[in-house]
Amino acid sequence: MQLREPANRVSPRAKPYWALSSGLGWLTVIAIQLALVIFIDDTPWWRWTALGLSVVGLVVGVLVQPPIRYRIHRWEVTPTAVYTQSGWISTARRVAPISRVQTVDTSRSGLQRVFGLSSVSVTTASSAGTMTIDCLDASVADELVEHLTVVTEQSRDDAT
């Protein structure tokens, strides 16, 4: 039996958020590489190659990665489980029974705030660690946390 994809997509604003986040990272790397190329007299060929690969990384990170991630990143909460799917080169799926949920948290980085996004972290009684649903609209994240809080309080099972 094949596990179906979770029903809900992340916010469409995740695409420009991921593009900007990736772009800022690659531009930092490229700036350092350019400084090395400009200020070092005898620049070896591999430094130019690394710079070229970083430019390719920038293009992929800004233009290719965000729409792929948007198609893959999904989430769903059912009466019995929290289900996430994430990735862009490889895909990770996690399912956690509601009865195993211990804490639910919301976080917003500075860049996420600019885009009106939030992340919801669900800590479970599992060695696999915390499940994170990134790039939700802030209002959706707040509603999800409230919903999960109510549902987990009603669960009769012990989350240990």
JOKAZI-V982780 format. One line per field, one symbol per residue. phi: phi as a letter, one per 40 degrees, with the letter a starting at -180 (. if undefined). psi: psi as a letter, one per 20 degrees, with the letter a starting at -180 (. if undefined). A space follows every 10 residues. Layout:
phi = ???
psi = ???
This chain:
phi = .ccccccbcc cccccccccc ccdccccccc cccccccccb cbccdccccc ccccccdccc ccbccdccdc cccaaabbcb abbbaahacb bbbbbbcdcc cbbbbbbacd cccdcgbabb bbcbcaccgc cbbcgcddcc cccccccccc cccccccccb
psi = ppprqqhprr qhihghghgg ggggghhggh ggggggggip gnpqhhhhgg gghhgggggg hhhggghghh hgorqqprii qppqprrhgq ppppppqhii pgqpqqqorg hhhhjkrrqp poprmqiiap ppoqlqqghg gghgggghgg ghhipiqpk.
